[in-house]
Amino acid sequence: MTTPPKTTLAILEDDKLVANLLRDFLNAEEEFQVIFIGYSLVEFIEKLKTEPTPDVILMDLKLKDGSGEVLLNHCTKNEIDTKKIIISSHYQPIYIGYMFKLGANAFLPKEIEKDQLIPIIKNVAKNGHHFNEDQLEVLRSQMQAAPPKVPLGNVNDLSGREVEVLKLLCNQLTAKEIAEKLFLSQKTIETHKSNLLQKTGAKNIAGLIIFAAKNNLINVDDIAI
């Protein structure tokens, strides 16, 4: 009798202890195989480019180096065929519509019991989504209205590296020039830039300059023209 293929999983979680415990728990299930972990947003996106595409991604929403929204947008933009389960301390049923609009397939609280997680992963892998009753009620009520966006952060959520990249962007350096200056890859700088736009709500470099100036991250008089 042929053994059915395992559901492959990947984990995005910047708490290494939580990530490793979750990996060990899931790998103990015969039907699952965790093929890689990303301990940061940048690391995970890079691995997603080089590693096999997992059937399901289990991901946090708020990370030390950015918002999980960046990964959801990356998967949509690049047509990456994988299911995304968000497990977040920012969980509230009212945000379910916004999460699904971004491309999530399930939205769960971080307090979920491990034993509850197994059938949800199986359901998402098989059917493409998971809803509980509270979420369904919210979705029904939001059918004629724009779902509220999750309030993820502010200037205090920018990492030191992001602030550094932001200042250089405000001085009109290109991603290539910033990469050379900081001894990083151009792809990494592009990811930081995308993350900055996502976190600040800016649409372009001009918006980033306004955000940085308002939050006293730069002196407008020092900006290169």
N, CA, C and O of each residue as an XYZ file, in Angstrom:
900
protein
N       0.853     -1.203      0.000
C       0.000      0.000      0.000
C       0.886      1.249      0.000
O       1.797      1.366      0.820
N       0.617      2.178     -0.919
C       1.431      3.379     -1.045
C       1.112      4.372      0.068
O      -0.051      4.675      0.332
N       2.152      4.870      0.708
C       1.977      5.874      1.751
C       1.680      7.223      1.121
O       2.427      7.663      0.246
N       0.606      7.898      1.539
C       0.284      9.207      0.953
C       1.374     10.220      1.265
O       1.992     10.144      2.326
N       1.625     11.170      0.364
C       2.667     12.176      0.613
C       2.321     13.042      1.812
O       1.151     13.304      2.094
N       3.346     13.474      2.502
C       3.137     14.321      3.669
C       2.802     15.742      3.241
O       3.207     16.195      2.170
N       2.058     16.435      4.090
C       1.810     17.859      3.898
C       3.052     18.607      4.359
O       3.441     18.513      5.523
N       3.672     19.347      3.452
C       4.891     20.064      3.817
C       4.546     21.424      4.416
O       3.631     22.112      3.965
N       5.303     21.786      5.443
C       5.036     23.009      6.194
C       6.300     23.857      6.297
O       7.417     23.343      6.243
N       6.103     25.156      6.445
C       7.188     26.075      6.764
C       6.693     27.000      7.869
O       5.499     27.288      7.962
N       7.613     27.458      8.701
C       7.255     28.277      9.862
C       7.996     29.606      9.792
O       9.210     29.638      9.592
N       7.257     30.703      9.958
C       7.841     32.030     10.102
C       7.531     32.520     11.511
O       6.388     32.846     11.832
N       8.559     32.567     12.343
C       8.387     32.949     13.754
C       9.742     33.416     14.281
O      10.723     32.674     14.224
N       9.797     34.656     14.799
C      11.094     35.170     15.237
C      11.462     34.783     16.668
O      12.565     35.085     17.122
N      10.560     34.126     17.377
C      10.905     33.543     18.674
C      11.420     32.125     18.405
O      10.635     31.222     18.117
N      12.725     31.934     18.499
C      13.325     30.663     18.102
C      12.821     29.498     18.942
O      12.629     28.399     18.422
N      12.605     29.725     20.230
C      12.110     28.652     21.085
C      10.727     28.208     20.636
O      10.473     27.011     20.504
N       9.836     29.158     20.401
C       8.481     28.840     19.942
C       8.531     28.133     18.596
O       7.840     27.136     18.387
N       9.353     28.651     17.681
C       9.454     28.068     16.342
C       9.944     26.625     16.396
O       9.400     25.755     15.716
N      10.964     26.374     17.200
C      11.538     25.028     17.264
C      10.603     24.043     17.960
O      10.521     22.879     17.568
N       9.899     24.508     18.990
C       8.927     23.644     19.665
C       7.772     23.301     18.726
O       7.298     22.165     18.700
N       7.332     24.281     17.968
C       6.251     24.052     17.011
C       6.701     23.083     15.924
O       5.940     22.200     15.527
N       7.926     23.240     15.444
C       8.466     22.310     14.431
C       8.479     20.886     14.957
O       8.042     19.965     14.268
N       8.981     20.695     16.182
C       9.076     19.349     16.746
C       7.691     18.746     16.950
O       7.483     17.554     16.725
N       6.741     19.585     17.380
C       5.376     19.109     17.593
C       4.742     18.660     16.279
O       4.107     17.607     16.217
N       4.916     19.452     15.245
C       4.305     19.127     13.954
C       4.989     17.943     13.279
O       4.329     17.120     12.644
N       6.302     17.856     13.414
C       7.030     16.737     12.806
C       6.696     15.401     13.462
O       6.931     14.337     12.888
N       6.146     15.473     14.668
C       5.739     14.241     15.349
C       4.470     13.651     14.734
O       4.130     12.495     14.985
N       3.772     14.456     13.927
C       2.586     13.979     13.224
C       3.016     13.297     11.927
O       3.788     13.869     11.157
N       2.536     12.109     11.684
C       2.950     11.348     10.503
C       2.611     12.053      9.197
O       3.291     11.862      8.188
N       1.559     12.868      9.214
C       1.099     13.501      7.968
C       1.860     14.777      7.617
O       1.715     15.303      6.514
N       2.673     15.279      8.552
C       3.322     16.574      8.349
C       4.842     16.444      8.258
O       5.445     15.520      8.802
N       5.438     17.408      7.545
C       6.883     17.550      7.518
C       7.236     19.029      7.408
O       6.908     19.680      6.416
N       7.900     19.552      8.425
C       8.364     20.938      8.393
C       9.658     20.975      7.587
O      10.664     20.391      7.992
N       9.631     21.662      6.448
C      10.804     21.638      5.567
C      11.761     22.802      5.816
O      12.943     22.709      5.486
N      11.261     23.900      6.396
C      12.194     24.947      6.817
C      11.507     25.925      7.756
O      10.281     26.012      7.820
N      12.360     26.671      8.495
C      11.923     27.715      9.417
C      12.620     29.005      9.029
O      13.793     28.995      8.656
N      11.903     30.114      9.116
C      12.512     31.434      8.982
C      12.342     32.158     10.303
O      11.226     32.310     10.799
N      13.465     32.609     10.876
C      13.405     33.312     12.154
C      13.260     34.826     11.973
O      13.221     35.574     12.949
N      13.182     35.267     10.718
C      12.929     36.673     10.411
C      12.223     36.731      9.071
O      12.245     35.771      8.301
N      11.600     37.862      8.801
C      10.877     38.041      7.546
C      11.826     37.952      6.353
O      11.538     37.273      5.367
N      12.956     38.642      6.455
C      13.925     38.640      5.355
C      14.450     37.229      5.100
O      14.526     36.781      3.956
N      14.807     36.541      6.171
C      15.331     35.177      6.023
C      14.291     34.262      5.396
O      14.625     33.453      4.530
N      13.040     34.375      5.816
C      11.998     33.494      5.303
C      11.766     33.721      3.809
O      11.646     32.764      3.044
N      11.703     34.983      3.397
C      11.477     35.277      1.988
C      12.629     34.761      1.135
O      12.409     34.271      0.027
N      13.852     34.869      1.641
C      14.999     34.336      0.900
C      14.910     32.816      0.778
O      15.201     32.260     -0.281
N      14.510     32.145      1.857
C      14.376     30.685      1.816
C      13.251     30.268      0.881
O      13.330     29.231      0.223
N      12.208     31.079      0.827
C      11.077     30.765     -0.046
C      11.505     30.784     -1.512
O      10.886     30.141     -2.360
N      12.560     31.524     -1.792
C      13.070     31.598     -3.168
C      13.937     30.394     -3.525
O      14.051     30.037     -4.698
N      14.548     29.769     -2.520
C      15.520     28.706     -2.791
C      15.045     27.316     -2.375
O      15.479     26.316     -2.946
N      14.166     27.249     -1.394
C      13.678     25.964     -0.896
C      12.408     25.559     -1.651
O      11.773     26.399     -2.290
N      12.034     24.269     -1.579
C      10.755     23.845     -2.176
C       9.587     24.621     -1.557
O       9.605     24.931     -0.366
N       8.588     24.928     -2.361
C       7.425     25.656     -1.852
C       6.609     24.763     -0.929
O       6.176     23.689     -1.347
N       6.387     25.176      0.318
C       5.604     24.349      1.251
C       4.121     24.365      0.896
O       3.630     25.308      0.277
N       3.421     23.317      1.293
C       1.967     23.294      1.100
C       1.290     24.350      1.970
O       0.332     25.000      1.552
N       1.812     24.507      3.194
C       1.208     25.430      4.154
C       2.311     26.180      4.900
O       3.313     25.592      5.307
N       2.112     27.480      5.072
C       2.995     28.305      5.895
C       2.255     28.675      7.174
O       1.114     29.133      7.129
N       2.911     28.473      8.314
C       2.401     28.949      9.591
C       3.231     30.171      9.963
O       4.452     30.078     10.088
N       2.583     31.302     10.139
C       3.333     32.547     10.270
C       2.775     33.465     11.335
O       1.568     33.526     11.570
N       3.692     34.180     11.976
C       3.300     35.243     12.885
C       2.968     36.465     12.046
O       3.340     36.540     10.875
N       2.273     37.414     12.638
C       1.876     38.609     11.913
C       2.802     39.785     12.207
O       3.112     40.583     11.321
N       3.235     39.881     13.451
C       4.117     40.976     13.846
C       5.492     40.403     14.175
O       5.638     39.605     15.101
N       6.491     40.815     13.411
C       7.835     40.284     13.541
C       8.806     41.411     13.859
O       8.505     42.587     13.651
N       9.971     41.036     14.363
C      10.933     42.059     14.763
C      11.416     42.876     13.572
O      11.753     44.051     13.717
N      11.451     42.260     12.400
C      11.933     42.988     11.218
C      10.805     43.337     10.248
O      11.065     43.621      9.079
N       9.569     43.319     10.714
C       8.488     43.769      9.853
C       7.166     43.067     10.070
O       7.011     42.256     10.983
N       6.224     43.394      9.216
C       4.871     42.846      9.284
C       4.733     41.621      8.393
O       5.300     41.567      7.302
N       3.978     40.642      8.867
C       3.693     39.470      8.058
C       2.928     39.805      6.795
O       2.872     38.996      5.869
N       2.333     40.997      6.747
C       1.644     41.432      5.535
C       2.603     41.454      4.346
O       2.195     41.212      3.211
N       3.875     41.743      4.607
C       4.870     41.779      3.531
C       4.975     40.408      2.869
O       5.055     40.305      1.645
N       4.974     39.358      3.688
C       5.047     38.004      3.134
C       3.778     37.664      2.352
O       3.855     37.073      1.275
N       2.618     38.033      2.885
C       1.366     37.768      2.172
C       1.365     38.463      0.809
O       0.970     37.878     -0.200
N       1.811     39.713      0.798
C       1.878     40.448     -0.467
C       2.897     39.829     -1.418
O       2.678     39.777     -2.628
N       4.023     39.355     -0.857
C       5.067     38.726     -1.668
C       4.524     37.468     -2.338
O       4.773     37.233     -3.521
N       3.792     36.671     -1.593
C       3.237     35.432     -2.144
C       2.218     35.729     -3.243
O       2.189     35.054     -4.272
N       1.388     36.736     -3.016
C       0.386     37.107     -4.020
C       1.048     37.655     -5.278
O       0.713     37.254     -6.393
N       1.984     38.569     -5.089
C       2.652     39.215     -6.224
C       3.405     38.208     -7.075
O       3.420     38.311     -8.302
N       4.035     37.228     -6.420
C       4.864     36.264     -7.141
C       4.131     34.957     -7.451
O       4.731     33.987     -7.916
N       2.815     34.951     -7.182
C       1.960     33.796     -7.479
C       2.525     32.511     -6.874
O       2.607     31.477     -7.538
N       2.911     32.597     -5.608
C       3.443     31.431     -4.900
C       2.275     30.602     -4.388
O       1.471     31.079     -3.588
N       2.185     29.376     -4.845
C       1.044     28.517     -4.551
C       1.244     27.807     -3.217
O       1.723     26.675     -3.166
N       0.871     28.487     -2.149
C       0.969     27.921     -0.805
C      -0.152     28.500      0.044
O      -0.607     29.616     -0.205
N      -0.594     27.758      1.031
C      -1.612     28.234      1.967
C      -0.910     28.938      3.138
O       0.180     28.544      3.550
N      -1.556     29.983      3.660
C      -0.961     30.747      4.750
C      -1.880     30.759      5.977
O      -3.023     31.211      5.900
N      -1.379     30.265      7.089
C      -2.115     30.294      8.356
C      -1.434     31.304      9.275
O      -0.274     31.128      9.649
N      -2.156     32.359      9.637
C      -1.613     33.376     10.536
C      -1.968     33.004     11.971
O      -3.129     32.754     12.291
N      -0.954     32.972     12.824
C      -1.153     32.706     14.252
C      -0.626     33.929     14.991
O       0.586     34.126     15.075
N      -1.524     34.754     15.528
C      -1.129     36.088     15.971
C      -1.658     36.462     17.349
O      -2.765     36.085     17.734
N      -0.843     37.210     18.080
C      -1.294     37.787     19.347
C      -2.225     38.974     19.101
O      -2.851     39.477     20.034
N      -2.317     39.421     17.846
C      -3.215     40.511     17.461
C      -4.572     39.979     16.999
O      -5.356     40.709     16.393
N      -4.841     38.727     17.283
C      -6.081     38.108     16.800
C      -7.316     38.767     17.391
O      -7.427     38.942     18.605
N      -8.241     39.128     16.513
C      -9.615     39.482     16.856
C     -10.475     39.071     15.666
O     -10.079     39.291     14.521
N     -11.632     38.486     15.907
C     -12.478     38.050     14.782
C     -12.784     39.157     13.791
O     -12.953     38.888     12.602
N     -12.859     40.406     14.259
C     -13.224     41.512     13.377
C     -12.215     41.718     12.247
O     -12.543     42.326     11.229
N     -10.988     41.213     12.421
C      -9.955     41.408     11.401
C      -9.919     40.284     10.363
O      -9.081     40.299      9.462
N     -10.815     39.321     10.484
C     -10.747     38.159      9.603
C     -10.894     38.552      8.128
O     -10.196     38.010      7.270
N     -11.798     39.491      7.832
C     -11.994     39.909      6.447
C     -10.743     40.524      5.856
O     -10.394     40.259      4.706
N     -10.069     41.345      6.643
C      -8.843     41.995      6.164
C      -7.746     40.959      5.910
O      -7.019     41.056      4.922
N      -7.625     39.974      6.794
C      -6.599     38.956      6.629
C      -6.834     38.127      5.367
O      -5.889     37.812      4.644
N      -8.083     37.778      5.108
C      -8.385     36.992      3.912
C      -8.233     37.832      2.649
O      -7.879     37.312      1.591
N      -8.498     39.123      2.760
C      -8.285     40.019      1.633
C      -6.804     40.063      1.261
O      -6.462     40.190      0.086
N      -5.938     39.961      2.247
C      -4.496     39.972      2.010
C      -3.982     38.636      1.472
O      -2.872     38.559      0.945
N      -4.794     37.585      1.607
C      -4.369     36.289      1.078
C      -4.180     35.204      2.108
O      -3.692     34.125      1.773
N      -4.554     35.455      3.368
C      -4.452     34.413      4.391
C      -5.543     33.365      4.163
O      -6.593     33.658      3.591
N      -5.279     32.153      4.614
C      -6.251     31.062      4.498
C      -6.846     30.669      5.843
O      -7.834     29.938      5.908
N      -6.236     31.161      6.911
C      -6.776     30.959      8.260
C      -6.135     31.999      9.163
O      -4.993     32.407      8.949
N      -6.879     32.423     10.173
C      -6.420     33.452     11.104
C      -6.729     32.958     12.505
O      -7.893     32.781     12.864
N      -5.679     32.732     13.305
C      -5.833     32.079     14.600
C      -5.161     32.877     15.718
O      -4.185     33.587     15.478
N      -5.686     32.759     16.938
C      -5.019     33.399     18.071
C      -3.778     32.612     18.499
O      -3.736     31.389     18.363
N      -2.788     33.307     19.006
C      -1.556     32.641     19.413
C      -1.783     31.750     20.637
O      -0.957     30.892     20.949
N      -2.902     31.959     21.324
C      -3.200     31.150     22.506
C      -3.845     29.813     22.153
O      -4.219     29.056     23.048
N      -3.978     29.514     20.876
C      -4.637     28.278     20.473
C      -3.917     27.061     21.033
O      -2.688     27.030     21.094
N      -4.683     26.065     21.439
C      -4.091     24.824     21.929
C      -3.461     24.057     20.763
O      -3.999     24.035     19.655
N      -2.326     23.436     21.030
C      -1.621     22.719     19.965
C      -2.494     21.648     19.326
O      -2.461     21.464     18.110
N      -3.268     20.946     20.134
C      -4.102     19.863     19.599
C      -5.211     20.396     18.689
O      -5.703     19.671     17.825
N      -5.606     21.659     18.877
C      -6.598     22.270     17.987
C      -5.978     22.636     16.652
O      -6.671     22.724     15.638
N      -4.681     22.846     16.657
C      -3.993     23.308     15.452
C      -3.938     22.225     14.371
O      -4.033     22.525     13.181
N      -3.786     20.970     14.789
C      -3.617     19.872     13.826
C      -4.784     19.778     12.839
O      -4.548     19.793     11.631
N      -6.041     19.682     13.310
C      -7.153     19.573     12.343
C      -7.323     20.823     11.486
O      -7.802     20.736     10.355
N      -6.934     21.991     12.014
C      -7.040     23.216     11.228
C      -6.055     23.188     10.057
O      -6.401     23.556      8.935
N      -4.826     22.748     10.330
C      -3.836     22.644      9.255
C      -4.318     21.663      8.192
O      -4.209     21.930      6.995
N      -4.849     20.531      8.633
C      -5.349     19.535      7.684
C      -6.485     20.112      6.838
O      -6.553     19.877      5.631
N      -7.368     20.863      7.480
C      -8.498     21.462      6.779
C      -8.035     22.484      5.748
O      -8.539     22.517      4.626
N      -7.082     23.310      6.133
C      -6.557     24.320      5.215
C      -5.839     23.654      4.043
O      -6.003     24.065      2.895
N      -5.040     22.619      4.338
C      -4.308     21.920      3.278
C      -5.269     21.265      2.288
O      -5.008     21.243      1.085
N      -6.380     20.732      2.798
C      -7.324     20.018      1.944
C      -8.327     20.937      1.257
O      -8.582     20.801      0.060
N      -8.898     21.874      2.018
C     -10.010     22.678      1.506
C      -9.639     24.129      1.183
O     -10.405     24.844      0.538
N      -8.465     24.551      1.633
C      -7.999     25.890      1.293
C      -8.362     26.986      2.267
O      -7.974     28.135      2.060
N      -9.105     26.670      3.340
C      -9.480     27.705      4.285
C      -9.966     27.085      5.592
O     -10.268     25.893      5.664
N     -10.032     27.924      6.619
C     -10.641     27.526      7.892
C     -11.327     28.745      8.491
O     -10.732     29.820      8.568
N     -12.579     28.581      8.916
C     -13.326     29.613      9.633
C     -13.948     28.980     10.873
O     -14.337     27.812     10.857
N     -14.039     29.762     11.948
C     -14.882     29.323     13.061
C     -16.188     30.122     13.002
O     -16.346     30.997     12.151
N     -17.104     29.823     13.892
C     -18.433     30.449     13.833
C     -18.364     31.958     14.011
O     -19.063     32.696     13.316
N     -17.520     32.430     14.946
C     -17.400     33.872     15.167
C     -16.897     34.575     13.912
O     -17.369     35.656     13.563
N     -15.940     33.953     13.243
C     -15.399     34.555     12.026
C     -16.431     34.604     10.913
O     -16.507     35.587     10.176
N     -17.227     33.546     10.788
C     -18.269     33.525      9.766
C     -19.290     34.628      9.994
O     -19.751     35.262      9.044
N     -19.642     34.856     11.251
C     -20.591     35.921     11.564
C     -20.017     37.281     11.180
O     -20.716     38.131     10.628
N     -18.732     37.473     11.480
C     -18.087     38.741     11.129
C     -18.045     38.921      9.618
O     -18.324     40.004      9.105
N     -17.692     37.846      8.905
C     -17.628     37.932      7.446
C     -18.983     38.296      6.845
O     -19.063     39.076      5.896
N     -20.039     37.724      7.407
C     -21.382     38.054      6.909
C     -21.685     39.538      7.112
O     -22.276     40.186      6.247
N     -21.275     40.063      8.258
C     -21.560     41.464      8.564
C     -20.697     42.411      7.750
O     -21.048     43.576      7.565
N     -19.554     41.906      7.256
C     -18.631     42.760      6.505
C     -18.833     42.672      4.993
O     -18.096     43.301      4.234
N     -19.799     41.918      4.561
C     -19.976     41.714      3.128
C     -20.182     43.034      2.379
O     -19.744     43.171      1.237
N     -20.843     43.998      3.012
C     -21.136     45.266      2.351
C     -20.246     46.406      2.839
O     -20.497     47.570      2.528
N     -19.219     46.074      3.596
C     -18.351     47.124      4.137
C     -16.898     46.716      4.013
O     -16.584     45.531      3.902
N     -16.014     47.699      4.030
C     -14.575     47.415      3.966
C     -14.125     46.853      5.306
O     -14.384     47.470      6.339
N     -13.458     45.703      5.325
C     -12.997     45.135      6.583
C     -11.926     46.004      7.226
O     -11.060     46.519      6.517
N     -11.954     46.187      8.545
C     -10.963     47.040      9.196
C      -9.569     46.437      9.133
O      -9.390     45.223      9.233
N      -8.597     47.305      8.966
C      -7.199     46.889      8.894
C      -6.646     46.658     10.290
O      -6.997     47.375     11.228
N      -5.792     45.670     10.430
C      -5.168     45.388     11.722
C      -4.166     46.489     12.049
O      -3.258     46.742     11.258
N      -4.309     47.154     13.203
C      -3.338     48.190     13.574
C      -2.068     47.546     14.117
O      -2.004     47.166     15.287
N      -1.070     47.428     13.270
C       0.108     46.641     13.646
C       1.216     47.415     14.343
O       1.916     46.845     15.181
N       1.395     48.651     14.038
C       2.550     49.272     14.666
C       2.704     50.738     14.338
O       1.870     51.333     13.655
N       3.796     51.315     14.840
C       4.106     52.716     14.612
C       5.614     52.853     14.523
O       6.323     51.868     14.316
N       6.099     54.062     14.678
C       7.535     54.297     14.509
C       8.370     53.463     15.473
O       9.506     53.102     15.168
N       7.806     53.161     16.631
C       8.554     52.383     17.623
C       8.781     50.938     17.182
O       9.600     50.227     17.764
N       8.044     50.504     16.142
C       8.203     49.137     15.661
C       9.286     49.006     14.586
O       9.604     47.899     14.153
N       9.850     50.143     14.158
C      10.929     50.073     13.178
C      12.202     49.564     13.841
O      12.571     50.014     14.926
N      12.856     48.637     13.191
C      14.126     48.131     13.712
C      15.228     49.148     13.444
O      15.051     50.076     12.654
N      16.362     48.965     14.107
C      17.499     49.849     13.878
C      17.941     49.837     12.434
O      18.281     50.880     11.875
N      17.939     48.653     11.818
C      18.329     48.544     10.415
C      17.331     49.263      9.509
O      17.725     49.915      8.542
N      16.038     49.145      9.822
C      15.024     49.815      9.019
C      15.175     51.333      9.091
O      15.027     52.024      8.084
N      15.470     51.845     10.277
C      15.681     53.285     10.425
C      16.892     53.717      9.602
O      16.881     54.768      8.961
N      17.926     52.895      9.630
C      19.138     53.189      8.865
C      18.836     53.240      7.368
O      19.263     54.162      6.672
N      18.096     52.240      6.879
C      17.722     52.199      5.463
C      16.806     53.377      5.131
O      16.941     53.990      4.073
N      15.878     53.691      6.030
C      14.953     54.808      5.805
C      15.710     56.112      5.620
O      15.404     56.882      4.709
N      16.689     56.368      6.469
C      17.456     57.611      6.369
C      18.199     57.695      5.035
O      18.270     58.761      4.422
N      18.745     56.574      4.597
C      19.474     56.569      3.327
C      18.528     56.740      2.144
O      18.870     57.408      1.167
N      17.335     56.139      2.226
C      16.340     56.332      1.178
C      15.915     57.798      1.098
O      15.720     58.345      0.012
N      15.774     58.422      2.270
C      15.384     59.826      2.303
C      16.454     60.725      1.682
O      16.158     61.830      1.226
N      17.687     60.248      1.666
C      18.772     60.996      1.035
C      18.987     60.575     -0.407
O      20.037     60.835     -0.996
N      17.971     59.917     -0.969
C      17.890     59.592     -2.392
C      18.940     58.586     -2.859
O      19.313     58.582     -4.032
N      19.413     57.746     -1.963
C      20.284     56.653     -2.389
C      19.415     55.549     -2.982
O      18.308     55.298     -2.507
N      19.918     54.902     -4.009
C      19.201     53.787     -4.610
C      19.400     52.534     -3.753
O      20.262     52.499     -2.876
N      18.588     51.508     -4.024
C      18.728     50.248     -3.289
C      20.125     49.667     -3.480
O      20.708     49.115     -2.547
N      20.657     49.794     -4.696
C      22.002     49.287     -4.973
C      23.051     50.040     -4.167
O      23.965     49.433     -3.609
N      22.918     51.358     -4.106
C      23.878     52.175     -3.350
C      23.802     51.884     -1.859
O      24.824     51.831     -1.175
N      22.576     51.695     -1.355
C      22.409     51.377      0.067
C      23.009     50.017      0.372
O      23.667     49.836      1.397
N      22.780     49.050     -0.528
C      23.330     47.711     -0.337
C      24.846     47.750     -0.245
O      25.439     47.088      0.607
N      25.466     48.520     -1.115
C      26.931     48.640     -1.093
C      27.406     49.325      0.182
O      28.430     48.944      0.750
N      26.683     50.310      0.621
C      27.072     51.068      1.815
C      26.946     50.233      3.088
O      27.762     50.350      4.003
N      25.912     49.390      3.135
C      25.651     48.596      4.347
C      26.168     47.156      4.231
O      25.985     46.352      5.144
N      26.810     46.839      3.107
C      27.349     45.504      2.872
C      26.259     44.434      2.950
O      26.435     43.380      3.561
N      25.138     44.740      2.314
C      24.011     43.817      2.241
C      23.675     43.588      0.774
O      24.170     44.299     -0.102
N      22.824     42.583      0.507
C      22.402     42.343     -0.863
C      21.335     43.356     -1.266
O      20.625     43.892     -0.415
N      21.230     43.613     -2.566
C      20.218     44.536     -3.052
C      18.816     44.001     -2.772
O      17.901     44.777     -2.495
N      18.642     42.678     -2.844
C      17.344     42.074     -2.545
C      16.932     42.343     -1.103
O      15.762     42.597     -0.819
N      17.918     42.285     -0.185
C      17.619     42.551      1.225
C      17.160     43.989      1.405
O      16.219     44.250      2.154
N      17.819     44.929      0.721
C      17.422     46.336      0.821
C      16.027     46.542      0.250
O      15.229     47.293      0.812
N      15.727     45.875     -0.873
C      14.391     45.985     -1.464
C      13.330     45.471     -0.498
O      12.239     46.035     -0.406
N      13.654     44.401      0.220
C      12.719     43.861      1.209
C      12.509     44.855      2.341
O      11.380     45.065      2.784
N      13.605     45.477      2.817
C      13.487     46.504      3.862
C      12.642     47.675      3.371
O      11.820     48.209      4.116
N      12.848     48.073      2.114
C      12.083     49.187      1.557
C      10.598     48.848      1.507
O       9.754     49.652      1.903
N      10.284     47.644      1.014
C       8.888     47.202      0.959
C       8.277     47.170      2.345
O       7.126     47.557      2.546
N       9.069     46.701      3.296
C       8.606     46.613      4.679
C       8.351     47.998      5.257
O       7.370     48.201      5.972
N       9.225     48.950      4.954
C       9.045     50.324      5.435
C       7.762     50.943      4.875
O       7.016     51.597      5.603
N       7.511     50.736      3.589
C       6.287     51.260      2.984
C       5.059     50.654      3.643
O       4.065     51.337      3.890
N       5.149     49.343      3.926
C       4.021     48.645      4.540
C       3.771     49.152      5.954
O       2.627     49.408      6.331
N       4.834     49.296      6.737
C       4.692     49.662      8.143
C       4.312     51.125      8.344
O       3.584     51.457      9.279
N       4.803     51.996      7.471
C       4.522     53.420      7.629
C       3.249     53.856      6.919
O       2.687     54.907      7.229
N       2.791     53.042      5.956
C       1.625     53.426      5.180
C       1.956     54.378      4.052
O       1.057     54.879      3.377
N       3.249     54.635      3.837
C       3.671     55.528      2.752
C       3.494     54.842      1.399
O       3.569     53.617      1.300
N       3.259     55.641      0.362
C       3.075     55.112     -0.989
C       4.361     55.182     -1.812
O       4.507     54.469     -2.805
N       5.295     56.046     -1.397
C       6.512     56.261     -2.161
C       7.571     56.884     -1.261
O       7.372     57.033     -0.055
N       8.721     57.251     -1.877
C       9.814     57.832     -1.102
C       9.400     59.159     -0.461
O       9.793     59.459      0.667
N       8.609     59.946     -1.183
C       8.140     61.214     -0.617
C       7.360     60.978      0.676
O       7.500     61.713      1.653
N       6.533     59.928      0.650
C       5.779     59.583      1.849
C       6.679     59.148      2.986
O       6.418     59.456      4.148
N       7.742     58.428      2.649
C       8.710     58.003      3.678
C       9.415     59.218      4.283
O       9.658     59.261      5.489
N       9.741     60.198      3.448
C      10.399     61.409      3.947
C       9.486     62.142      4.927
O       9.926     62.593      5.985
N       8.207     62.255      4.560
C       7.242     62.920      5.440
C       7.122     62.173      6.764
O       7.122     62.779      7.835
N       7.019     60.822      6.673
C       6.911     60.013      7.885
C       8.143     60.201      8.759
O       8.025     60.399      9.968
N       9.333     60.140      8.145
C      10.578     60.249      8.911
C      10.701     61.620      9.561
O      11.145     61.731     10.703
N      10.307     62.661      8.836
C      10.398     64.014      9.374
C       9.428     64.216     10.533
O       9.781     64.798     11.559
N       8.202     63.730     10.357
C       7.196     63.874     11.413
C       7.601     63.164     12.694
O       7.245     63.595     13.791
N       8.343     62.080     12.550
C       8.742     61.301     13.718
C      10.168     61.597     14.171
O      10.758     60.850     14.952
N      10.711     62.713     13.661
C      12.036     63.187     14.076
C      13.145     62.177     13.831
O      14.133     62.129     14.564
N      12.965     61.359     12.775
C      14.016     60.420     12.430
C      15.059     61.052     11.515
O      16.182     60.561     11.405
N      14.676     62.141     10.863
C      15.597     62.881     10.009
C      15.379     64.361     10.214
O      14.321     64.785     10.678
N      16.374     65.139      9.870
C      16.250     66.596      9.833
C      16.059     66.984      8.374
O      16.924     66.726      7.538
N      14.935     67.598      8.075
C      14.607     67.921      6.687
C      15.703     68.757      6.050
O      15.976     68.608      4.859
N      16.340     69.638      6.824
C      17.399     70.499      6.280
C      18.613     69.709      5.830
O      19.412     70.197      5.031
N      18.760     68.468      6.345
C      19.923     67.654      6.002
C      19.679     66.739      4.818
O      20.592     66.033      4.391
N      18.468     66.734      4.279
C      18.136     65.830      3.181
C      18.791     66.312      1.898
O      18.733     67.492      1.553
N      19.417     65.368      1.198
C      20.058     65.726     -0.070
C      18.999     66.027     -1.120
O      18.034     65.277     -1.262
N      19.174     67.122     -1.857
C      18.221     67.515     -2.903
C      18.823     67.239     -4.277
O      18.182     67.499     -5.296
